[in-house]
Amino acid sequence: MKKSITSALAIVSLAAGFAAFQYIQETKPATEKNKTTEVKKLKKISVLNQKRADFSLPDLEDKIRHIKEWDGKVILLNFWATWCPPCRREIPAFIELQDTFGKDGFQVVGVAIDEKEAVIDYADGLGVNYPIMIGNNTALKISADYGNRFGQLPYSLIIDRKGIIRFIGKRELSYQDIEKRIKPLL
């Protein structure tokens, strides 16, 4: 029973990700293209144990942020959207993890595949304490470069202090899921 529910949720997530990608492709304003920089593609389909891809996107205040800003830290890179229920459920755990381990060199970085206003409203309501970048279809491309070929959400990676991808989460993650994977890296 649990496997069938998990399978059904995975299918719904894939369909929602694909539908969002198609919608964003059709409605993306031309000016968004000017806010992003090129993404250096990873060479392999599997990105586990590979160097992370470089990218930059605007944050919620339209400031361009680059993943290199957090070099030397253990990073939880989370691709999400406000319309994704599992994404919404895991964010409180990410806030708590940032509070608990931020002083030890841990950094959560969110990449929203969504509309800026929706993300601001949602993040402010929860008191998100980590940077969130906005990318719409550019973020979907970045997510694909990080191994998420089907646009599944949520999609999270743990990147070590040297920039190597050490974990890929293709489902909703809990505090404990992340804690056990980051502690050896801190």
PEKA-V93487 format. One line per field, one symbol per residue. phi: phi as a letter, one per 20 degrees, with the letter a starting at -180 (. if undefined). Layout:
# PEKA-V93487
phi = ???
This chain:
# PEKA-V93487
phi = .fffffffffffffffffffgfffgfdfffffgfeddfdefffdfeegmdfffeabbfefdmefddgfgdgndeddedebbfedgffffefgffffffffdgfendcececedaegfffggffffemgdcfcddblffffffgffenefdmfcfbccddffenefdbcddbfddgfgfgfeegfef
